Amino acid sequence: MHMINFIRIVLILMIIPVLLVNCYAQMNNAYEKIPDESNNGFLYKGVCTFEDIMTLPDFDFNTVPELDTEALSGLRKTLGDFEIIVFIGTWCEDSQLLIPQLYHVLNATNYPISRIQMFGVDRGKQSLHGASEAYNILFVPTIILMKDGKEQGRITEQVQQSVELDLVNIIR
């Protein structure tokens, strides 16, 4: 009887680290690199960060766009009240253009980059763990502003004016 309890305890102690690692992986940069004929041979699917995306050659983070200073001033005061959820296709030219622009706007407004939730999707607009379905993602990139758990608006595929002006319009 004591030997059976001992074996159970050992098994439980062996399983706990595996479960913790899996939970951590799901919460932190849990993306898969999916083989893809174009886009340097793969695409990202799942939770990722700007740091992850900056390593991809098709995303130009070095070119800083000319930003609307008045819009940035307003965003510095209000954007911190919002959560930002982003869906991108690492294979998508619109994502490759818009995501670096978003990054520069967020930096210029002092928005904490660590608060961004970013999800890579495959060509079918599917992410891991049902995130794309939960937010009804049909096009990428999609930038969603949330406040108090409710969607306030989104930028889908392309901007109307610029990233910063479109964000200001959503907040208004």
Sequence and secondary structure as in RCSB ss.txt:
>XXXX:A:sequence
MHMINFIRIVLILMIIPVLLVNCYAQMNNAYEKIPDESNNGFLYKGVCTFEDIMTLPDFDFNTVPELDTEALSGL
RKTLGDFEIIVFIGTWCEDSQLLIPQLYHVLNATNYPISRIQMFGVDRGKQSLHGASEAYNILFVPTIILMKDGK
EQGRITEQVQQSVELDLVNIIR
>XXXX:A:secstr
 HHHHHHHHHHHHHHHHHHHHHHHHHHSS EEEEE SSGGGEEEEEEE HHHHHTSTT   SS     HHHHHHH
HHHGGGSEEEEEE TT HHHHHHHHHHHHHHHHTT  GGG EEEE  TTS  GGGHHHHTT  SSSEEEEEETTE
EEEEEESS SS HHHHHHHHH 
